[in-house]
Amino acid sequence: MRFNATDGSLLVPCGVSKNALLALDPELPREARIIARLYERNRQRIEAIADKKYQARRLEKSGMVIVHLSDLQSKAGDS
Protein backbone atom coordinates (compact mmCIF):
# COMPACT_ATOMS: atom_id res chain seq x y z
CA MET A 1 0.00 0.00 0.00
CA ARG A 2 1.40 3.40 -0.93
CA PHE A 3 1.08 6.69 0.89
CA ASN A 4 2.86 10.03 0.85
CA ALA A 5 4.62 11.97 3.54
CA THR A 6 6.04 15.46 3.41
CA ASP A 7 9.38 17.00 4.26
CA GLY A 8 8.59 20.69 4.21
CA SER A 9 7.26 21.24 0.70
CA LEU A 10 8.85 18.01 -0.61
CA LEU A 11 6.50 15.08 -1.22
CA VAL A 12 8.06 11.79 -0.04
CA PRO A 13 6.67 8.62 -1.64
CA CYS A 14 6.23 5.86 0.94
CA GLY A 15 4.66 2.47 1.20
CA VAL A 16 4.13 -0.50 3.45
CA SER A 17 4.47 -4.03 2.14
CA LYS A 18 1.43 -6.28 1.98
CA ASN A 19 3.27 -8.89 4.07
CA ALA A 20 3.91 -6.33 6.79
CA LEU A 21 0.25 -5.30 6.89
CA LEU A 22 -1.03 -8.86 6.94
CA ALA A 23 1.36 -9.76 9.76
CA LEU A 24 -0.36 -7.17 11.94
CA ASP A 25 -3.39 -9.48 12.11
CA PRO A 26 -2.75 -12.79 10.33
CA GLU A 27 -6.24 -14.11 11.13
CA LEU A 28 -7.99 -11.62 8.82
CA PRO A 29 -8.83 -12.50 5.21
CA ARG A 30 -6.47 -11.22 2.54
CA GLU A 31 -8.85 -8.79 0.87
CA ALA A 32 -8.05 -5.29 -0.35
CA ARG A 33 -10.58 -3.65 1.97
CA ILE A 34 -9.11 -5.51 4.96
CA ILE A 35 -5.60 -4.46 4.00
CA ALA A 36 -6.71 -0.82 3.80
CA ARG A 37 -8.36 -1.17 7.21
CA LEU A 38 -5.17 -2.64 8.69
CA TYR A 39 -3.24 0.35 7.38
CA GLU A 40 -5.72 2.80 8.91
CA ARG A 41 -5.68 1.00 12.27
CA ASN A 42 -1.87 1.06 12.36
CA ARG A 43 -1.30 4.30 10.49
CA GLN A 44 0.57 6.16 13.24
CA ARG A 45 2.97 3.28 13.82
CA ILE A 46 3.61 2.74 10.10
CA GLU A 47 4.12 6.44 9.42
CA ALA A 48 6.44 6.80 12.42
CA ILE A 49 8.60 3.96 11.11
CA ALA A 50 8.59 5.47 7.61
CA ASP A 51 9.62 8.85 9.06
CA LYS A 52 12.47 7.28 11.03
CA LYS A 53 13.67 5.44 7.92
CA TYR A 54 13.44 8.64 5.86
CA GLN A 55 15.37 10.65 8.45
CA ALA A 56 18.08 7.94 8.37
CA ARG A 57 17.97 8.06 4.55
CA ARG A 58 17.13 4.35 4.40
CA LEU A 59 15.43 4.57 1.02
CA GLU A 60 14.78 1.92 -1.60
CA LYS A 61 16.61 2.15 -4.94
CA SER A 62 13.48 3.79 -6.33
CA GLY A 63 13.78 6.58 -3.75
CA MET A 64 10.69 5.40 -1.86
CA VAL A 65 10.54 4.68 1.83
CA ILE A 66 9.06 1.22 2.29
CA VAL A 67 8.04 -0.23 5.64
CA HIS A 68 8.77 -3.95 5.55
CA LEU A 69 7.77 -6.75 7.89
CA SER A 70 11.24 -6.62 9.48
CA ASP A 71 10.67 -2.94 10.31
CA LEU A 72 7.46 -3.76 12.17
CA GLN A 73 9.19 -6.57 14.06
CA SER A 74 12.12 -4.42 15.13
CA LYS A 75 11.89 -1.70 17.75
CA ALA A 76 10.40 1.34 15.92
CA GLY A 77 11.97 0.38 12.60
CA ASP A 78 15.58 0.18 13.80
CA SER A 79 16.48 -2.78 11.57
N, C-alpha and C positions, 0 to 999 in steps of 0.2 A: 504494500500500500504506500502510495506516495503522498507527501505533504510538503509544504514550504515553510521555511523559517526566514527571519530577517536578521540582518546585521547592519543596523542603521538603515540606509536606503537600498542595500544590496539584498536581493532575493536569493536564499540558499535552498537549493533543491535537496530534499531529504526523503527518506523512506524507511519502512520497517519491513523486514522479510515476512513472508507468509508463515514460515516455520516458527519464527519468533512469536508472532501473534497467536498461532494455534497452541503453542506451548503454554501460554498464559492460562488456558483452560482446555486441556486436551479432551475433555468429555463432550464438548460441544460439536455439533455437526460442522463439516467443512463447507459452509455456504458463504457466498459473498456478503450477504447481509449480516451474518454472524461475525465474519472477520471485521467488517466495518464497526460493529458494536464493540468488539474486543478492543479495537483501536480507541474508540471513544472512552471506554471505561478505564483505559490505561494511558490515556493521552499525556497526562502530566509526566508520568514516569518515562515514557518513550521520548517525549520532547526534551526532557532533562538530559537523558542519555545522548540524544542527538546533539544537543548544545555542547555538552562536555566533549564529545568527539570532534565537533567543529572547532571549538576553542583550542584543542590539541592538534588541529589540522590532520586528523585521522580520516581522510577522505578516500573514497573509492577512485579508481583510475578515471572514471567518468566525471569526477568532481563532486559527486553527490555524497551526502552523509547517509549511510545506511545503518540502521540498528539491526544487528543480527541476534540470533538466539544466544550466542556466547556473551553478548553485551548485557542481555537481560539476566543471565545467570551470574555474571560477575557483579561486584559491588559497584553500583551506579555507573556501569559501563567502563570500568577500568581495564578491561582486557586488552 
